Amino acid sequence: MSFVDVVKEDDPTNNVPDTIYSKIGLQLHRRDNHPLGILKNTIYDYFDKSFPGQFVKFDDLCPLVSTKQNFDDVLVPADHVSRSYNDTYYVDSQTVLRCHTSAHQAELLREGHRHFLVIGDVYRRDSIDSTHYPVFHQMEGFRVFSPDDWSGSGMDGTAYAATDLKKTLEGLATHLFGAVEMRWVDTYFPFTNPSFELEIYFQGDWLEVLGCGVTEQEILKSNGRTDHVAWAFGLGLERLAMVLFDIPDIRLFWSNDQRFTSQFSKGKLGVKFKPFSKFPPCYKDMSFWINDEFTENNLCEVVRGIAGDLVEEVKLIDNFTNKKGMTSHCYRIAYRSMERSLTDEEINDMQWNVREEVKSKLRVELR
Ligand code: DAH
């Protein structure tokens, strides 16, 4: 499967729009002067320093993966929402744009790797606001232990891996954020048990930094590592870069505006972004009677398809059901460019097109 085959307008098993297609291959994480590349390299430095010569890095793996790689290989249950067409971009019924870098765990294990980092663009259908964008970037980390590693420790393999995992990731958080307060929160992931989230206290709030855990035995067994244990973690680069660089809106990562790009340079983590201008948002409301198939993700895709990166937020502001059982939603759409002021005319045009497409594509009844 090559990139050119990704958008198939008439194929009902395909839900990849042009706006997403155009992002494939841009690889922001491989630009050394981009905040995502700077963050990636800083994390590399930590692993190189803590484990000299051990972690192999993959930042160029193809984002088109099979449903087996994305879901089955990492034990995502058959009925998990992430498998739905509402949440994931399908190229055809067997192929998706990966929704997480965990999709590569199994193949890299089978290739014999024991310590690796995977960095890449990941894709998710989602709502629209300043921290959510349908393409973002993740880093996956994986470390395998053999019985020799834990035999003298007085711990079983799982406890040994969990201890090493926590120590390693606390070190990473300190490397990125300095001496911050941290806490571990128990959670659930299909591919790890036990599973944890690491949070740090940063600028007055608890911030989730990453998810991690001790890899399910079944994954190791199926991929040539019977009797081994492993830990894994996954983190979102944008989320961390937004707080480290003070970047207020996730769309900025995609900006080619010199006033954005010129503020960052190789090796300089945490240089604070200076907004070059702040244009006012323009709000437009839209109400309609929804139908059974209506989802907010589908609405957002329509809006993004028309307004592109000029849409800042799509927010449900009113929701009621009448006596006949019909449900009405009112959405407020915020239009704002990061780079220039928008004219009334272009906003009105966009809103008119949004209304027409919402009516025709989502088959809802505008009020
Ligand atoms: N794949 C998870 C996600 O996208 C992140 C993650 C959590 C990766 C725990 C891991 C892990 O490897 O152990 O939300």
Boltz pocket constraint, residues with backbone or C-beta under 6 A from the ligand:
constraints:
  - pocket:
      binder: B
      contacts: [[A, 99], [A, 100], [A, 101], [A, 102], [A, 140], [A, 141], [A, 189], [A, 191], [A, 192], [A, 196], [A, 211], [A, 212], [A, 213], [A, 231], [A, 232], [A, 233], [A, 234], [A, 235]]
      max_distance: 6.0
